[in-house]
Amino acid sequence: MLKYFCGEDKPYKVEIDDKRRMFMTEMTQEEQSLLLNFLKDNKLLIVSDILKGRGEFCAERMLVIRKTSLYEWALKSINEVMNFY
């Protein structure tokens, strides 16, 4: 279902809004449940992959900026930032 949603696989239905991918409203209730459960079960890994990445070039630090009357910034550990947010 994720491949249909992201457009990696061509849609299997004919009457859809976008010929490149399927929207969740175009899937059956069972398919929607499967996709939502997958996203819920893997949300930490998904956020980690988006922010941090994997492998040799994964991020180790993140620039954090706080706006007060001035801008204050600090480099924080990526794990510390992810745990905070």
TADA-V969893 format. One record per residue. N is the residue number from 1. RES is the residue in three letters. D_LAST is the distance of its C-alpha to the last C-alpha in whole Angstrom. Layout:
N_RES_D_LAST + N_RES_D_LAST
//
This chain:
1_MET_28 + 2_LEU_25 + 3_LYS_28 + 4_TYR_30 + 5_PHE_27 + 6_CYS_26 + 7_GLY_29 + 8_GLU_30 + 9_ASP_33 + 10_LYS_35 + 11_PRO_35 + 12_TYR_38 + 13_LYS_39 + 14_VAL_41 + 15_GLU_40 + 16_ILE_37 + 17_ASP_35 + 18_ASP_34 + 19_LYS_36 + 20_ARG_33 + 21_ARG_31 + 22_MET_31 + 23_PHE_28 + 24_MET_27 + 25_THR_30 + 26_GLU_33 + 27_MET_32 + 28_THR_33 + 29_GLN_31 + 30_GLU_32 + 31_GLU_30 + 32_GLN_27 + 33_SER_26 + 34_LEU_27 + 35_LEU_24 + 36_LEU_22 + 37_ASN_22 + 38_PHE_21 + 39_LEU_18 + 40_LYS_17 + 41_ASP_18 + 42_ASN_17 + 43_LYS_13 + 44_LEU_11 + 45_LEU_14 + 46_ILE_14 + 47_VAL_10 + 48_SER_11 + 49_ASP_15 + 50_ILE_14 + 51_LEU_11 + 52_LYS_13 + 53_GLY_17 + 54_ARG_19 + 55_GLY_22 + 56_GLU_24 + 57_PHE_22 + 58_CYS_18 + 59_ALA_16 + 60_GLU_16 + 61_ARG_14 + 62_MET_12 + 63_LEU_14 + 64_VAL_12 + 65_ILE_14 + 66_ARG_14 + 67_LYS_17 + 68_THR_19 + 69_SER_23 + 70_LEU_23 + 71_TYR_20 + 72_GLU_18 + 73_TRP_17 + 74_ALA_16 + 75_LEU_15 + 76_LYS_13 + 77_SER_13 + 78_ILE_11 + 79_ASN_10 + 80_GLU_9 + 81_VAL_6 + 82_MET_5 + 83_ASN_6 + 84_PHE_4 + 85_TYR_0
//
